[in-house]
Amino acid sequence: MSSTLVKIMLHVVFSTRQRAPFIDAALKADLYPYMATIAHQRGATVMALGGMPDHVHLLLRVKASHKLCDLVQAIKAIPSKWVHERPEPIPEFGWQTGYAAFSVSQSNEARVRSYILNQEAHHRRSTFKNELIGLLEKHQVEYDPDHLFD
């Protein structure tokens, strides 16, 4: 083949430090677009971004050349610094150290996008902890329950 042809979509999830409810409606209105901009500046596309006050979900389209850990680190670290430097900073704001990422097939793109964009409805029935464990089990990701959250 004379060129590299890929379509890689990932569902990425991470929480605030200690799952504290830092992301209110006002912060979310600025934070989410900023996170999407950071991803775009690094060559990724945010196809959906949603969450709750204590966690974020992204549907990302990434290039074959992306190093996922570096991309997620930038999406978390740069906005975190911005939150601390705002006119009304949130000194305690931070993200959980790690993240979860799951591959998304083309046939599931619409379903995952809807899931991410409808987090509020989903969380009327489930906690973030139960949601994350359910995603890990559905995608058969091994994890240590004692080290799942910081």
N, C-alpha and C positions, 0 to 999 in steps of 0.2 A: 504494500500500500504506500502511496507516495506522500501521504499526510496522516496526521493523528486525528482521528474523529472520535470524540467522546461527548457524552452527556451525563454528567455526574450530579445527582441531586442528593442532598443530605438534610436530614431533620436533626438540628442541633438544639440541645436543651441545657440550660444552666440556671442556677439559682443565685439569689443574693446571699451574702455571707450570713450564716446562721438562719437562712430562710426568713430574714427580717423583711417586713412589708414596706420597703423603701419606695417602691415605684407607684406613686399615686398618679391620678389622672394628669395633673399639671406636668410632672416630670416625664411621664410616658409620652406626652405630646411632643416633647423636644428630644427625649432620649432615643426613641425608636428610629426617627428619621436620621439622627446622628449615627446610630449604629449601622444603618443601611448605607450611609455615605462612606463610612470607614470600610465596609465590605467592598463597595463599588470601587473605591480608590485602590484596592488591592486586587481588582480584577474579578471579584465574585459578584453574583447577583442575588439579592435578597428577594425571593419570590413571595414570601409571606413572613410576617413578624407579628407575634402576639405573645400574650402572657398574662400574668397576674402580678400583684404587688410584690411577690416574693420570687418570681422566676420568669424566664424568657424562653420562647421557642422561636427558632428561625428555620425556614425552608430555604436552603442555599443551593445555588447552582455554582459549582466550582470547576476550575480548569484542571486538567490532568497534572499540571505542574504545581498546583497548590500544595503546600504543606499544611495540613489541617490544623495542627497545633499552633502554628504561627498565625494563621488566619483568625482562629477563635481567640487567641491571646490578644490580638489587636482589637477585635470587636469588643472585648471585655475591658482591656486596660485603658485604651484611649478615652472612651466615654466615662470611665470611672474617674480618671484625672479631671475631666471636664466637670463632672458632678461636684468634685471637691473645690473647683475654682469658680463656680457660678456665683452670682451676687448673693444668692441664698444657698450656700453650700450645705451638704449633708455630710458632716465629718465622719460619721460611722459607716457611710455607704461603701460597699465593696461586693465582690462576687465570690461565690464558692470557688475553691481552687480549681476543681476539674470541670468536666462537662461530659455529656453523653451525646453520641452522634450515631445516626442510623441511616443506612442507604434507603433511598426512595426510588421505586421503579416508576417509569412513565405511566403505567396503568394505575398507580396509586397517588399520583401527583395531586389531583383534584381533591381527593379524600384527605390527604395530609394537609393541604392548604386550608381546607375548611376547618379541620381540627384545630389548626394553629390560630386561625382567625376567630374561632368561636370558643376561646378558652374560658370566658366568663360562664357560659352555659355549661361547659364541661365541669367546671369546678363547683357548680352547685351540687354535684353528685360525688365528687372525689377530691381528696387532698392531693397536694403536690407529691408528697411521699408515695402515696398509693399509685398516682399516675406514673411516676418515674419507675417504680418497681414493675408496674404493668408493662411499660414500654420495654424495659430491659428483658423481661421474661418473654414477651411477644417476639422480640428480635433475637432471643437466645444468647444474650450477652451475659457472660459470667460476671458476678460481682460479689464482694464481701459486704454483707449487710452492716457489719460493724464499722466499715469505712466508707459508706455510701455518702454520708453527709458530714461536713465539718462543723 
